[in-house]
Amino acid sequence: MNDFLLIFRRDPATAQTEQSPAQLQAWMKEWMDWIGGIAAQNKLVSQGNRLDQDGNVVKAGGIVTNGPYVEVKEVIGGYTIIRAESKEEASEMAMGCPILKVGGSVEVRAIMAM
C-alpha cells in the first residue's frame, strides 16, 4: 500500500460565496459521506484540512510575496491523505469527491518516503 495526497482545487471565480445554512449542511454531509466511505475501507490516513485562501510565498533571498495563488487560476482549498495500492486506485477514490460536482478538481499525488 502507498499513501497519496489528494489536493482539492477550485476556480474562485465560479465558487458560490454565500450558502444558506441548509446548503452548507448538505455540502458538508456530502464531504463527510465521501470521507467516511474511504475510512470504512480502512484507507483514510489523514482527514486533512481546509486551507485559507490567504497566504505568503517565501522565496530564496528572503523574498516574501503575498498570496500563493496570484499566478494560477485555481486555488487549493484543502487536502486529505489516503492509502491505496496504486495511483489508479487512488484516482478512482478521488472520483467520488464532492468538489467535482461544482467544477473543481482533485490532484492525486503519491507521497514519497524520505
Number of C-alpha atoms within 10 A of each C-alpha: 9 15 22 24 20 23 18 24 20 20 16 15 9 10 11 8 7 8 10 8 9 9 11 12 12 12 14 13 14 16 16 14 14 17 20 16 15 19 16 10 9 12 21 20 15 15 15 15 10 12 13 10 13 9 12 12 11 12 9 6 6 7 9 11 12 11 12 15 15 10 7 9 11 16 18 22 18 17 20 17 21 27 23 20 12 14 16 11 11 23 17 12 19 22 12 18 19 21 19 15 9 12 12 20 21 22 14 20 15 17 13 8 6 3
